């Protein structure tokens, strides 16, 4: 990997080279450089502990960041992909099917981006059409029918805004998913693995637990879209991102998500296997907890959870 390097990643790469050189010298010169190595590792951690919101946006969109299928390849002992919404077509920007993760039989659904021009066109840049969300709902209802937990991996710049999508009812498809997911009688675990933007994300984001990877973002609109509307200038996306509260850390503080999944130093794209291992461990832990709840408890807590979001009150004036 590492064919694409962000500006602030260069310093980390330099530090890693220094650490490798010291480790090599330890073997050759038979000297102890552990203190120097620890100091360099501390500097590396400091770089990523103080990232700005815009830098996290860049990491969430990193072209080498692992996507849904990258994770399934590493965490699932089996995955049978199911296709089509049984109404119109198969939307390849959403993948889903039956899977087994460490003995847990689940239904996994996730948005999928491409790696190059050809695959991005095939995946529609990870932007689902109505049939994608209807496929997702079909699979979630299948999970409910056979009492299987649902794991949704969110990673999209938004639902596809094209004319055809509007004609086929993209708004209705998103609203229908949100409505139906509220009362599905099985555990639903939603994880934002990269970019979670607009209704395109929330359409598979109504769950019992909402988690985010450390450098993921979750937002009602992209920073560029927000800047275009509020500032009449998309170039002010950096300012918009800083004020929108879209990072995992900010959203946890606002109680809009339930937890943050740590990433390897430098981001998920730096170590696919390690990130997948952390994700798998989290999924198993959360599913073990959610399976303890009865269907009626899941539904009641889910409705209560989302009803509290955005709640406000106004004191009466004298």
N, C-alpha and C positions, 0 to 999 in steps of 0.2 A: 504494500500500500504506500501511502505517503507520496503520491504523485502530485497532490495538490496541497500546498502549504499556506496557511494563513499567516499574516504578518506577525501576529503575537506568538505563533507557534515556533518561529525561528529561534527564539531565545531558549526554549525548552530543548530543541534539537541540539543546540550548541552545548547545553549543560549535559545532555545525555552522552554526547561524544566525549566530554571531559571525564565523565564517570567511567565510561568504557576504557578510556586510556589509563585511568588510575588503576582499574581492575587488572588490566594487562600488565602494568608496571608491578603490581603486587606479586603476580606470578613469576615475572622475569627477574625482578630485583629482590624478591623475597622480603619486601618491606610492607609495613602496615599503613595503609592510607584510609582506614575506616573513618577517621574523624573528618578528613577532607571530603570523603564521599557523602557522609551524613550531612555536611554543610551544603553541598551541592544539591542533594535531594530536598533539603529544606527550602532552598531557593526556588526549585522547580515547583514545589507545592504552593509556595507563596504567589507565584505567577498566576496559578489557576484558582486560588482562593479569592483573588481580588478582581476577577473578570467583570467587565461592565455588562449590562444587559445586551447591548448590541453585539459584543463578542460572543455571548452565549447564543444569540440568534445565528451568528455565523457558524458556530459549532453544530447547532441543531440542523442547519442546512448543508453541512459539509458533504461534498459529493462522494466521499469515501466512507461516510457513516453507515453502519450496518442497517439494513432494512428488514422487513418482516421475514422474508424467505431466508435471509442470512441467519437470523435467529433460529428459525424452525429447523434449519439444517443442523444446528448445533445442540438444540435443547430437546427436540422431539425424537423419540425412538421410532415413531411412525407418523406419517401425515398423508392422508388421502384427501386431495383437493376436490372440492365439489364445485360445479360450474352452473352459471345461469340463474336468472330470476324467475324462470317459468312464465314470463310475461312478454319479454322483448328480446333480451340478448344477454351475453356474458360480458361483464365489465371487468377487464383485466387489471384495472387500477385497484381493485379489491380482491384479495385472495382469501380463501377460507375453506375449512373442511374439518374432518375428524382427525384427532391427534391423540397421541399418548405421550405424556410428559412425566417421567419418573413414576410410572404406574398409574397416574391420574388420566382417566379417559375424559377428554375435553373437546369442545368445539373451539377452534381458533380462527379468528377473523382479523385481518390487518390490511392496511393500505400499503401499496407497493409502488415504489418509484423505479425508474430505470437508471442505468449507469452511463449510457451514451445516447446519442441522438436517436438511433434506431429503437433501443429498448424504452427510451422515454416516450417516444411516439406510441409504442405498443402499450405502455402502461398509462398513457395520457398524463404523464408527469405527476402521477399519484393523485390526480383530481378525479374523483368518481362522478359518474353520471347517475341519473335516477335508478337505472337498473343495477348499479353497483350496490346501492343502499337497499334495494329490494332483495337482491341476492343475500346480503348480510342479514336482513330480517328473516328471510326464509331459513337460513342456517341457524339463527338464534331460536326460532320456533321449533326447529328440528331438535335442538339441544334441550329445549323445555319438554318436548314430547318424550324424549328418552332419558330425561333427568341427568343431563350432562352439564357441568359448569361451562361457562363461556369466558374465554380470554380474548380481549380485543386489544390489538396493538395499533395505536394511532400515530399516523405520520403523513400529513397532507397539508399542502398550502391552501386547501379549501376545496369545496365542491366545484365541479366544472361550471363556469359561468356562460357557456355557449347558448346560442338560440335553441338548438335541438334539445338541450337539457331542460330549458324552460318549457318548451312545448310538451315534453314528456313528464313534466311535473316534479322538478327537482325539489321545490319547496315542500310539496306534499310528502315526498319520499322521506325527507329529513324529519319533518314533523311527525310522520307516522312512526318512524323508528324510535324517536324520543318517547312517544306516547306508549308504544308497545313494550319497550324495554323497562319502563317503570314497573310493570306488573308481571314480568316473566318470573316464574317460581323457582328459578335456579340461581346459583351464585354467578355474579357477573364481575369480572376483574378487568378494569380498563387501565392501560398503561400507555402514556405518551412517550414514544421512543425517539422522537425527533421533533418534527414541526406539527403542532396541532392548531390549525387555524380555522376559525369561522364555524359555520354550521356543518361544514364538511368533516370536522372533527367530532363535534358533539353528537352527530348522527349515530356514532357507535361509541359514544362516551358516557352514556347513562348507566352507572354501575354501582355496586355495593362498595367498592374501593376504587378510588382514582389515584393512580400513582404516576410520577414523572421521573424520567431519567434526569440526572443531575444537570445536564446541559441542554435539556429539551425546553421548548417554549409552548405555551398554551394561551391562545388569544382569540378574541372575538373577530379580529380582522388583522391582516398582515400589517406590520409597521409602515410599509410603503402605501398601503391602502388608506391607513389612518392619516398619514401625512398628506396624501392627496386631498382628503376630505377636509381635514381641519386646517392645514397650512397652505392648501392649494399648491403644494410642492412635494413631489414624491422623494426628492433628494433630502428632505428633512426626516427621513425614516429613522435615523439614529436618535434624534430628539424624541420622536414619537415612541420608539421602543423604550426609552428610559422612563417615560411618563406613564406607560400603559400597564405596568406591573404584570409582565408576562413570563418571568422566569420562574423556575420551580421554587426557588427560595422565597420569592415574593408571594406566590400563590399559596404556599403552605402557611405563611404568616396570615394571609387573608382567609384561611380555612376553606379554600375552594378545592384543594386536593388533600389527600390523606397521608401522603408520604413521598419521600425522595429516594430514588435508587442511585447509589453512588456509581460513578464511572471510573474506569482506570485513569491514571494521571494523564492529562492531555486530551481526554475525550474517548468516547466509545470506539471511534475509528482507529485508535492507536493499538487496540488489542481486542479483536473480535471474540476470541475464545474466552478470555477473562470476562468480558462484558456479558457474553452469553451465559457463562457460569453464574454470575451474580444475578442475572435476570431469572434464570431457572430456579435458583434457590429462593428468590423472592416470590415467584409464582407459586411454588409448592407450599411455602409458609402461609401465604395469604389464602390459598384454597383450603388448606387444612383448617384454618380458622373459620372460613365462611361455611364450610360443610357442616359445622356444628349447629348452624341455625336452621330452623324449620322454614319451609317456603313462606308461610304467612309472616314470619319474623323478618325475612329478607325483604319482602315487599314493603312492609310497614317502615322499616328502617331506611329503605331506599327513598321512599316518598318523603319521609321526614328530612332526610339528608338534603335533598334538592329543594325542598320547600324553604329551608333556612337560608339558602344562598340568595344574596341580594336583599335580605330582609332589612327594613328600616322602619323607624317610628318617629313621630314628630310630637314633641311636647306641646300641650295646649298653652296658648298665651293667656296671661291674666287679662 
